[in-house]
Amino acid sequence: MIDILKWFLGIFFAMFLLWVLTGGPERGTGDTPFVNAPTNVR
């Protein structure tokens, strides 16, 4: 059980480090929406 918890926390920590190294919260400014509205709708 402890081994599974170590792997789980280790993966989350690695993902957090990757997020911080690639820009972290400064990258998501919210200027452009993730999903755009459809164009040329009739």
mmCIF entry with sequence, helices, sheets and N, C-alpha, C, O atoms, coordinates in Angstrom:
data_MODEL
# 
_entry.id   MODEL 
# 
_entity.id                         1 
_entity.type                       polymer 
_entity.pdbx_number_of_molecules   1 
# 
_entity_poly.entity_id                      1 
_entity_poly.type                           'polypeptide(L)' 
_entity_poly.nstd_linkage                   no 
_entity_poly.nstd_monomer                   no 
_entity_poly.pdbx_seq_one_letter_code       MIDILKWFLGIFFAMFLLWVLTGGPERGTGDTPFVNAPTNVR 
_entity_poly.pdbx_seq_one_letter_code_can   MIDILKWFLGIFFAMFLLWVLTGGPERGTGDTPFVNAPTNVR 
_entity_poly.pdbx_strand_id                 A 
# 
loop_
_entity_poly_seq.entity_id 
_entity_poly_seq.num 
_entity_poly_seq.mon_id 
_entity_poly_seq.hetero 
1 1  MET n 
1 2  ILE n 
1 3  ASP n 
1 4  ILE n 
1 5  LEU n 
1 6  LYS n 
1 7  TRP n 
1 8  PHE n 
1 9  LEU n 
1 10 GLY n 
1 11 ILE n 
1 12 PHE n 
1 13 PHE n 
1 14 ALA n 
1 15 MET n 
1 16 PHE n 
1 17 LEU n 
1 18 LEU n 
1 19 TRP n 
1 20 VAL n 
1 21 LEU n 
1 22 THR n 
1 23 GLY n 
1 24 GLY n 
1 25 PRO n 
1 26 GLU n 
1 27 ARG n 
1 28 GLY n 
1 29 THR n 
1 30 GLY n 
1 31 ASP n 
1 32 THR n 
1 33 PRO n 
1 34 PHE n 
1 35 VAL n 
1 36 ASN n 
1 37 ALA n 
1 38 PRO n 
1 39 THR n 
1 40 ASN n 
1 41 VAL n 
1 42 ARG n 
# 
_struct_asym.id          A 
_struct_asym.entity_id   1 
# 
loop_
_struct_conf.conf_type_id 
_struct_conf.id 
_struct_conf.pdbx_PDB_helix_id 
_struct_conf.beg_label_comp_id 
_struct_conf.beg_label_asym_id 
_struct_conf.beg_label_seq_id 
_struct_conf.pdbx_beg_PDB_ins_code 
_struct_conf.end_label_comp_id 
_struct_conf.end_label_asym_id 
_struct_conf.end_label_seq_id 
_struct_conf.pdbx_end_PDB_ins_code 
_struct_conf.beg_auth_comp_id 
_struct_conf.beg_auth_asym_id 
_struct_conf.beg_auth_seq_id 
_struct_conf.end_auth_comp_id 
_struct_conf.end_auth_asym_id 
_struct_conf.end_auth_seq_id 
_struct_conf.pdbx_PDB_helix_class 
_struct_conf.details 
_struct_conf.pdbx_PDB_helix_length 
HELX_P HELX_P1 AA1 ILE A 2  ? LEU A 21 ? ILE A 2  LEU A 21 1 ? 20 
HELX_P HELX_P2 AA2 GLY A 24 ? GLU A 26 ? GLY A 24 GLU A 26 5 ? 3  
# 
_struct_conf_type.id          HELX_P 
_struct_conf_type.criteria    ? 
_struct_conf_type.reference   ? 
# 
loop_
_atom_site.group_PDB 
_atom_site.id 
_atom_site.type_symbol 
_atom_site.label_atom_id 
_atom_site.label_alt_id 
_atom_site.label_comp_id 
_atom_site.label_asym_id 
_atom_site.label_entity_id 
_atom_site.label_seq_id 
_atom_site.pdbx_PDB_ins_code 
_atom_site.Cartn_x 
_atom_site.Cartn_y 
_atom_site.Cartn_z 
_atom_site.occupancy 
_atom_site.B_iso_or_equiv 
_atom_site.pdbx_formal_charge 
_atom_site.auth_seq_id 
_atom_site.auth_comp_id 
_atom_site.auth_asym_id 
_atom_site.auth_atom_id 
_atom_site.pdbx_PDB_model_num 
ATOM 1   N N  . MET A 1 1  ? 0.820   -1.204 0.000   1.00 0.00 ? 1  MET A N  1 
ATOM 2   C CA . MET A 1 1  ? 0.000   0.000  0.000   1.00 0.00 ? 1  MET A CA 1 
ATOM 3   C C  . MET A 1 1  ? 0.859   1.261  0.000   1.00 0.00 ? 1  MET A C  1 
ATOM 4   O O  . MET A 1 1  ? 0.555   2.223  -0.705  1.00 0.00 ? 1  MET A O  1 
ATOM 5   N N  . ILE A 1 2  ? 1.917   1.255  0.781   1.00 0.00 ? 2  ILE A N  1 
ATOM 6   C CA . ILE A 1 2  ? 2.801   2.422  0.849   1.00 0.00 ? 2  ILE A CA 1 
ATOM 7   C C  . ILE A 1 2  ? 3.538   2.620  -0.475  1.00 0.00 ? 2  ILE A C  1 
ATOM 8   O O  . ILE A 1 2  ? 3.780   3.756  -0.883  1.00 0.00 ? 2  ILE A O  1 
ATOM 9   N N  . ASP A 1 3  ? 3.901   1.512  -1.157  1.00 0.00 ? 3  ASP A N  1 
ATOM 10  C CA . ASP A 1 3  ? 4.584   1.637  -2.446  1.00 0.00 ? 3  ASP A CA 1 
ATOM 11  C C  . ASP A 1 3  ? 3.696   2.322  -3.477  1.00 0.00 ? 3  ASP A C  1 
ATOM 12  O O  . ASP A 1 3  ? 4.173   3.139  -4.265  1.00 0.00 ? 3  ASP A O  1 
ATOM 13  N N  . ILE A 1 4  ? 2.416   1.996  -3.476  1.00 0.00 ? 4  ILE A N  1 
ATOM 14  C CA . ILE A 1 4  ? 1.485   2.618  -4.413  1.00 0.00 ? 4  ILE A CA 1 
ATOM 15  C C  . ILE A 1 4  ? 1.372   4.110  -4.114  1.00 0.00 ? 4  ILE A C  1 
ATOM 16  O O  . ILE A 1 4  ? 1.346   4.928  -5.034  1.00 0.00 ? 4  ILE A O  1 
ATOM 17  N N  . LEU A 1 5  ? 1.304   4.462  -2.849  1.00 0.00 ? 5  LEU A N  1 
ATOM 18  C CA . LEU A 1 5  ? 1.210   5.857  -2.462  1.00 0.00 ? 5  LEU A CA 1 
ATOM 19  C C  . LEU A 1 5  ? 2.466   6.628  -2.872  1.00 0.00 ? 5  LEU A C  1 
ATOM 20  O O  . LEU A 1 5  ? 2.369   7.772  -3.317  1.00 0.00 ? 5  LEU A O  1 
ATOM 21  N N  . LYS A 1 6  ? 3.632   6.021  -2.731  1.00 0.00 ? 6  LYS A N  1 
ATOM 22  C CA . LYS A 1 6  ? 4.883   6.671  -3.152  1.00 0.00 ? 6  LYS A CA 1 
ATOM 23  C C  . LYS A 1 6  ? 4.872   6.941  -4.649  1.00 0.00 ? 6  LYS A C  1 
ATOM 24  O O  . LYS A 1 6  ? 5.246   8.030  -5.082  1.00 0.00 ? 6  LYS A O  1 
ATOM 25  N N  . TRP A 1 7  ? 4.448   5.966  -5.445  1.00 0.00 ? 7  TRP A N  1 
ATOM 26  C CA . TRP A 1 7  ? 4.380   6.153  -6.895  1.00 0.00 ? 7  TRP A CA 1 
ATOM 27  C C  . TRP A 1 7  ? 3.385   7.256  -7.249  1.00 0.00 ? 7  TRP A C  1 
ATOM 28  O O  . TRP A 1 7  ? 3.668   8.114  -8.084  1.00 0.00 ? 7  TRP A O  1 
ATOM 29  N N  . PHE A 1 8  ? 2.226   7.224  -6.611  1.00 0.00 ? 8  PHE A N  1 
ATOM 30  C CA . PHE A 1 8  ? 1.187   8.218  -6.882  1.00 0.00 ? 8  PHE A CA 1 
ATOM 31  C C  . PHE A 1 8  ? 1.682   9.632  -6.579  1.00 0.00 ? 8  PHE A C  1 
ATOM 32  O O  . PHE A 1 8  ? 1.546   10.531 -7.409  1.00 0.00 ? 8  PHE A O  1 
ATOM 33  N N  . LEU A 1 9  ? 2.250   9.825  -5.403  1.00 0.00 ? 9  LEU A N  1 
ATOM 34  C CA . LEU A 1 9  ? 2.759   11.142 -5.027  1.00 0.00 ? 9  LEU A CA 1 
ATOM 35  C C  . LEU A 1 9  ? 3.952   11.547 -5.885  1.00 0.00 ? 9  LEU A C  1 
ATOM 36  O O  . LEU A 1 9  ? 4.104   12.722 -6.218  1.00 0.00 ? 9  LEU A O  1 
ATOM 37  N N  . GLY A 1 10 ? 4.790   10.594 -6.241  1.00 0.00 ? 10 GLY A N  1 
ATOM 38  C CA . GLY A 1 10 ? 5.936   10.880 -7.096  1.00 0.00 ? 10 GLY A CA 1 
ATOM 39  C C  . GLY A 1 10 ? 5.517   11.359 -8.475  1.00 0.00 ? 10 GLY A C  1 
ATOM 40  O O  . GLY A 1 10 ? 6.109   12.290 -9.021  1.00 0.00 ? 10 GLY A O  1 
ATOM 41  N N  . ILE A 1 11 ? 4.494   10.725 -9.038  1.00 0.00 ? 11 ILE A N  1 
ATOM 42  C CA . ILE A 1 11 ? 4.006   11.141 -10.354 1.00 0.00 ? 11 ILE A CA 1 
ATOM 43  C C  . ILE A 1 11 ? 3.394   12.531 -10.280 1.00 0.00 ? 11 ILE A C  1 
ATOM 44  O O  . ILE A 1 11 ? 3.621   13.352 -11.170 1.00 0.00 ? 11 ILE A O  1 
ATOM 45  N N  . PHE A 1 12 ? 2.619   12.810 -9.231  1.00 0.00 ? 12 PHE A N  1 
ATOM 46  C CA . PHE A 1 12 ? 2.039   14.144 -9.086  1.00 0.00 ? 12 PHE A CA 1 
ATOM 47  C C  . PHE A 1 12 ? 3.128   15.198 -8.893  1.00 0.00 ? 12 PHE A C  1 
ATOM 48  O O  . PHE A 1 12 ? 3.021   16.296 -9.438  1.00 0.00 ? 12 PHE A O  1 
ATOM 49  N N  . PHE A 1 13 ? 4.153   14.889 -8.142  1.00 0.00 ? 13 PHE A N  1 
ATOM 50  C CA . PHE A 1 13 ? 5.250   15.838 -7.931  1.00 0.00 ? 13 PHE A CA 1 
ATOM 51  C C  . PHE A 1 13 ? 5.987   16.094 -9.239  1.00 0.00 ? 13 PHE A C  1 
ATOM 52  O O  . PHE A 1 13 ? 6.355   17.233 -9.526  1.00 0.00 ? 13 PHE A O  1 
ATOM 53  N N  . ALA A 1 14 ? 6.208   15.049 -10.037 1.00 0.00 ? 14 ALA A N  1 
ATOM 54  C CA . ALA A 1 14 ? 6.874   15.213 -11.336 1.00 0.00 ? 14 ALA A CA 1 
ATOM 55  C C  . ALA A 1 14 ? 6.025   16.059 -12.285 1.00 0.00 ? 14 ALA A C  1 
ATOM 56  O O  . ALA A 1 14 ? 6.552   16.894 -13.021 1.00 0.00 ? 14 ALA A O  1 
ATOM 57  N N  . MET A 1 15 ? 4.711   15.839 -12.263 1.00 0.00 ? 15 MET A N  1 
ATOM 58  C CA . MET A 1 15 ? 3.829   16.650 -13.108 1.00 0.00 ? 15 MET A CA 1 
ATOM 59  C C  . MET A 1 15 ? 3.835   18.111 -12.661 1.00 0.00 ? 15 MET A C  1 
ATOM 60  O O  . MET A 1 15 ? 3.791   19.018 -13.492 1.00 0.00 ? 15 MET A O  1 
ATOM 61  N N  . PHE A 1 16 ? 3.889   18.337 -11.350 1.00 0.00 ? 16 PHE A N  1 
ATOM 62  C CA . PHE A 1 16 ? 3.950   19.709 -10.834 1.00 0.00 ? 16 PHE A CA 1 
ATOM 63  C C  . PHE A 1 16 ? 5.245   20.387 -11.272 1.00 0.00 ? 16 PHE A C  1 
ATOM 64  O O  . PHE A 1 16 ? 5.226   21.543 -11.695 1.00 0.00 ? 16 PHE A O  1 
ATOM 65  N N  . LEU A 1 17 ? 6.363   19.682 -11.173 1.00 0.00 ? 17 LEU A N  1 
ATOM 66  C CA . LEU A 1 17 ? 7.635   20.261 -11.604 1.00 0.00 ? 17 LEU A CA 1 
ATOM 67  C C  . LEU A 1 17 ? 7.621   20.579 -13.092 1.00 0.00 ? 17 LEU A C  1 
ATOM 68  O O  . LEU A 1 17 ? 8.099   21.636 -13.506 1.00 0.00 ? 17 LEU A O  1 
ATOM 69  N N  . LEU A 1 18 ? 7.082   19.681 -13.890 1.00 0.00 ? 18 LEU A N  1 
ATOM 70  C CA . LEU A 1 18 ? 6.995   19.920 -15.327 1.00 0.00 ? 18 LEU A CA 1 
ATOM 71  C C  . LEU A 1 18 ? 6.133   21.144 -15.613 1.00 0.00 ? 18 LEU A C  1 
ATOM 72  O O  . LEU A 1 18 ? 6.464   21.945 -16.488 1.00 0.00 ? 18 LEU A O  1 
ATOM 73  N N  . TRP A 1 19 ? 5.031   21.295 -14.884 1.00 0.00 ? 19 TRP A N  1 
ATOM 74  C CA . TRP A 1 19 ? 4.156   22.450 -15.051 1.00 0.00 ? 19 TRP A CA 1 
ATOM 75  C C  . TRP A 1 19 ? 4.891   23.743 -14.701 1.00 0.00 ? 19 TRP A C  1 
ATOM 76  O O  . TRP A 1 19 ? 4.784   24.734 -15.424 1.00 0.00 ? 19 TRP A O  1 
ATOM 77  N N  . VAL A 1 20 ? 5.640   23.734 -13.592 1.00 0.00 ? 20 VAL A N  1 
ATOM 78  C CA . VAL A 1 20 ? 6.367   24.929 -13.170 1.00 0.00 ? 20 VAL A CA 1 
ATOM 79  C C  . VAL A 1 20 ? 7.466   25.264 -14.170 1.00 0.00 ? 20 VAL A C  1 
ATOM 80  O O  . VAL A 1 20 ? 7.663   26.434 -14.500 1.00 0.00 ? 20 VAL A O  1 
ATOM 81  N N  . LEU A 1 21 ? 8.183   24.259 -14.656 1.00 0.00 ? 21 LEU A N  1 
ATOM 82  C CA . LEU A 1 21 ? 9.281   24.507 -15.591 1.00 0.00 ? 21 LEU A CA 1 
ATOM 83  C C  . LEU A 1 21 ? 8.787   24.982 -16.957 1.00 0.00 ? 21 LEU A C  1 
ATOM 84  O O  . LEU A 1 21 ? 9.529   25.651 -17.676 1.00 0.00 ? 21 LEU A O  1 
ATOM 85  N N  . THR A 1 22 ? 7.553   24.651 -17.325 1.00 0.00 ? 22 THR A N  1 
ATOM 86  C CA . THR A 1 22 ? 7.042   25.078 -18.627 1.00 0.00 ? 22 THR A CA 1 
ATOM 87  C C  . THR A 1 22 ? 6.234   26.369 -18.551 1.00 0.00 ? 22 THR A C  1 
ATOM 88  O O  . THR A 1 22 ? 5.605   26.745 -19.540 1.00 0.00 ? 22 THR A O  1 
ATOM 89  N N  . GLY A 1 23 ? 6.230   27.043 -17.440 1.00 0.00 ? 23 GLY A N  1 
ATOM 90  C CA . GLY A 1 23 ? 5.577   28.351 -17.367 1.00 0.00 ? 23 GLY A CA 1 
ATOM 91  C C  . GLY A 1 23 ? 4.646   28.508 -16.199 1.00 0.00 ? 23 GLY A C  1 
ATOM 92  O O  . GLY A 1 23 ? 4.406   29.630 -15.753 1.00 0.00 ? 23 GLY A O  1 
ATOM 93  N N  . GLY A 1 24 ? 4.116   27.432 -15.691 1.00 0.00 ? 24 GLY A N  1 
ATOM 94  C CA . GLY A 1 24 ? 3.266   27.501 -14.515 1.00 0.00 ? 24 GLY A CA 1 
ATOM 95  C C  . GLY A 1 24 ? 2.049   28.379 -14.698 1.00 0.00 ? 24 GLY A C  1 
ATOM 96  O O  . GLY A 1 24 ? 1.455   28.394 -15.776 1.00 0.00 ? 24 GLY A O  1 
ATOM 97  N N  . PRO A 1 25 ? 1.665   29.110 -13.666 1.00 0.00 ? 25 PRO A N  1 
ATOM 98  C CA . PRO A 1 25 ? 0.438   29.913 -13.737 1.00 0.00 ? 25 PRO A CA 1 
ATOM 99  C C  . PRO A 1 25 ? 0.550   31.096 -14.688 1.00 0.00 ? 25 PRO A C  1 
ATOM 100 O O  . PRO A 1 25 ? -0.473  31.611 -15.138 1.00 0.00 ? 25 PRO A O  1 
ATOM 101 N N  . GLU A 1 26 ? 1.767   31.545 -15.007 1.00 0.00 ? 26 GLU A N  1 
ATOM 102 C CA . GLU A 1 26 ? 1.922   32.687 -15.906 1.00 0.00 ? 26 GLU A CA 1 
ATOM 103 C C  . GLU A 1 26 ? 1.521   32.330 -17.331 1.00 0.00 ? 26 GLU A C  1 
ATOM 104 O O  . GLU A 1 26 ? 1.199   33.216 -18.123 1.00 0.00 ? 26 GLU A O  1 
ATOM 105 N N  . ARG A 1 27 ? 1.536   31.045 -17.665 1.00 0.00 ? 27 ARG A N  1 
ATOM 106 C CA . ARG A 1 27 ? 1.218   30.623 -19.025 1.00 0.00 ? 27 ARG A CA 1 
ATOM 107 C C  . ARG A 1 27 ? -0.269  30.765 -19.304 1.00 0.00 ? 27 ARG A C  1 
ATOM 108 O O  . ARG A 1 27 ? -0.649  31.124 -20.418 1.00 0.00 ? 27 ARG A O  1 
ATOM 109 N N  . GLY A 1 28 ? -1.106  30.497 -18.338 1.00 0.00 ? 28 GLY A N  1 
ATOM 110 C CA . GLY A 1 28 ? -2.549  30.566 -18.544 1.00 0.00 ? 28 GLY A CA 1 
ATOM 111 C C  . GLY A 1 28 ? -3.106  31.918 -18.182 1.00 0.00 ? 28 GLY A C  1 
ATOM 112 O O  . GLY A 1 28 ? -3.603  32.105 -17.072 1.00 0.00 ? 28 GLY A O  1 
ATOM 113 N N  . THR A 1 29 ? -3.032  32.879 -19.108 1.00 0.00 ? 29 THR A N  1 
ATOM 114 C CA . THR A 1 29 ? -3.503  34.233 -18.807 1.00 0.00 ? 29 THR A CA 1 
ATOM 115 C C  . THR A 1 29 ? -4.993  34.374 -19.004 1.00 0.00 ? 29 THR A C  1 
ATOM 116 O O  . THR A 1 29 ? -5.592  35.305 -18.465 1.00 0.00 ? 29 THR A O  1 
ATOM 117 N N  . GLY A 1 30 ? -5.617  33.480 -19.761 1.00 0.00 ? 30 GLY A N  1 
ATOM 118 C CA . GLY A 1 30 ? -7.049  33.539 -19.976 1.00 0.00 ? 30 GLY A CA 1 
ATOM 119 C C  . GLY A 1 30 ? -7.455  34.495 -21.081 1.00 0.00 ? 30 GLY A C  1 
ATOM 120 O O  . GLY A 1 30 ? -8.636  34.820 -21.204 1.00 0.00 ? 30 GLY A O  1 
ATOM 121 N N  . ASP A 1 31 ? -6.498  34.959 -21.897 1.00 0.00 ? 31 ASP A N  1 
ATOM 122 C CA . ASP A 1 31 ? -6.823  35.897 -22.971 1.00 0.00 ? 31 ASP A CA 1 
ATOM 123 C C  . ASP A 1 31 ? -7.585  35.214 -24.101 1.00 0.00 ? 31 ASP A C  1 
ATOM 124 O O  . ASP A 1 31 ? -8.506  35.796 -24.674 1.00 0.00 ? 31 ASP A O  1 
ATOM 125 N N  . THR A 1 32 ? -7.209  34.003 -24.415 1.00 0.00 ? 32 THR A N  1 
ATOM 126 C CA . THR A 1 32 ? -7.881  33.290 -25.499 1.00 0.00 ? 32 THR A CA 1 
ATOM 127 C C  . THR A 1 32 ? -8.621  32.095 -24.901 1.00 0.00 ? 32 THR A C  1 
ATOM 128 O O  . THR A 1 32 ? -8.072  31.383 -24.061 1.00 0.00 ? 32 THR A O  1 
ATOM 129 N N  . PRO A 1 33 ? -9.857  31.874 -25.327 1.00 0.00 ? 33 PRO A N  1 
ATOM 130 C CA . PRO A 1 33 ? -10.606 30.755 -24.782 1.00 0.00 ? 33 PRO A CA 1 
ATOM 131 C C  . PRO A 1 33 ? -10.055 29.414 -25.279 1.00 0.00 ? 33 PRO A C  1 
ATOM 132 O O  . PRO A 1 33 ? -9.486  29.334 -26.368 1.00 0.00 ? 33 PRO A O  1 
ATOM 133 N N  . PHE A 1 34 ? -10.228 28.384 -24.486 1.00 0.00 ? 34 PHE A N  1 
ATOM 134 C CA . PHE A 1 34 ? -9.760  27.045 -24.859 1.00 0.00 ? 34 PHE A CA 1 
ATOM 135 C C  . PHE A 1 34 ? -10.563 26.518 -26.042 1.00 0.00 ? 34 PHE A C  1 
ATOM 136 O O  . PHE A 1 34 ? -10.016 25.871 -26.935 1.00 0.00 ? 34 PHE A O  1 
ATOM 137 N N  . VAL A 1 35 ? -11.856 26.798 -26.041 1.00 0.00 ? 35 VAL A N  1 
ATOM 138 C CA . VAL A 1 35 ? -12.740 26.378 -27.130 1.00 0.00 ? 35 VAL A CA 1 
ATOM 139 C C  . VAL A 1 35 ? -13.325 27.621 -27.776 1.00 0.00 ? 35 VAL A C  1 
ATOM 140 O O  . VAL A 1 35 ? -13.908 28.464 -27.094 1.00 0.00 ? 35 VAL A O  1 
ATOM 141 N N  . ASN A 1 36 ? -13.172 27.735 -29.075 1.00 0.00 ? 36 ASN A N  1 
ATOM 142 C CA . ASN A 1 36 ? -13.695 28.887 -29.796 1.00 0.00 ? 36 ASN A CA 1 
ATOM 143 C C  . ASN A 1 36 ? -15.106 28.584 -30.297 1.00 0.00 ? 36 ASN A C  1 
ATOM 144 O O  . ASN A 1 36 ? -15.484 27.428 -30.491 1.00 0.00 ? 36 ASN A O  1 
ATOM 145 N N  . ALA A 1 37 ? -15.867 29.647 -30.499 1.00 0.00 ? 37 ALA A N  1 
ATOM 146 C CA . ALA A 1 37 ? -17.219 29.497 -31.043 1.00 0.00 ? 37 ALA A CA 1 
ATOM 147 C C  . ALA A 1 37 ? -17.133 29.077 -32.511 1.00 0.00 ? 37 ALA A C  1 
ATOM 148 O O  . ALA A 1 37 ? -16.182 29.444 -33.201 1.00 0.00 ? 37 ALA A O  1 
ATOM 149 N N  . PRO A 1 38 ? -18.089 28.331 -32.982 1.00 0.00 ? 38 PRO A N  1 
ATOM 150 C CA . PRO A 1 38 ? -18.067 27.932 -34.399 1.00 0.00 ? 38 PRO A CA 1 
ATOM 151 C C  . PRO A 1 38 ? -18.276 29.134 -35.300 1.00 0.00 ? 38 PRO A C  1 
ATOM 152 O O  . PRO A 1 38 ? -18.999 30.068 -34.953 1.00 0.00 ? 38 PRO A O  1 
ATOM 153 N N  . THR A 1 39 ? -17.643 29.101 -36.451 1.00 0.00 ? 39 THR A N  1 
ATOM 154 C CA . THR A 1 39 ? -17.776 30.185 -37.424 1.00 0.00 ? 39 THR A CA 1 
ATOM 155 C C  . THR A 1 39 ? -18.623 29.714 -38.606 1.00 0.00 ? 39 THR A C  1 
ATOM 156 O O  . THR A 1 39 ? -18.754 28.514 -38.846 1.00 0.00 ? 39 THR A O  1 
ATOM 157 N N  . ASN A 1 40 ? -19.193 30.666 -39.339 1.00 0.00 ? 40 ASN A N  1 
ATOM 158 C CA . ASN A 1 40 ? -20.027 30.403 -40.521 1.00 0.00 ? 40 ASN A CA 1 
ATOM 159 C C  . ASN A 1 40 ? -21.219 29.528 -40.178 1.00 0.00 ? 40 ASN A C  1 
ATOM 160 O O  . ASN A 1 40 ? -21.535 28.591 -40.911 1.00 0.00 ? 40 ASN A O  1 
ATOM 161 N N  . VAL A 1 41 ? -21.876 29.823 -39.082 1.00 0.00 ? 41 VAL A N  1 
ATOM 162 C CA . VAL A 1 41 ? -23.066 29.069 -38.698 1.00 0.00 ? 41 VAL A CA 1 
ATOM 163 C C  . VAL A 1 41 ? -24.260 29.636 -39.454 1.00 0.00 ? 41 VAL A C  1 
ATOM 164 O O  . VAL A 1 41 ? -24.463 30.850 -39.468 1.00 0.00 ? 41 VAL A O  1 
ATOM 165 N N  . ARG A 1 42 ? -25.052 28.770 -40.083 1.00 0.00 ? 42 ARG A N  1 
ATOM 166 C CA . ARG A 1 42 ? -26.198 29.240 -40.861 1.00 0.00 ? 42 ARG A CA 1 
ATOM 167 C C  . ARG A 1 42 ? -27.475 29.015 -40.125 1.00 0.00 ? 42 ARG A C  1 
ATOM 168 O O  . ARG A 1 42 ? -28.547 29.350 -40.630 1.00 0.00 ? 42 ARG A O  1 
# 
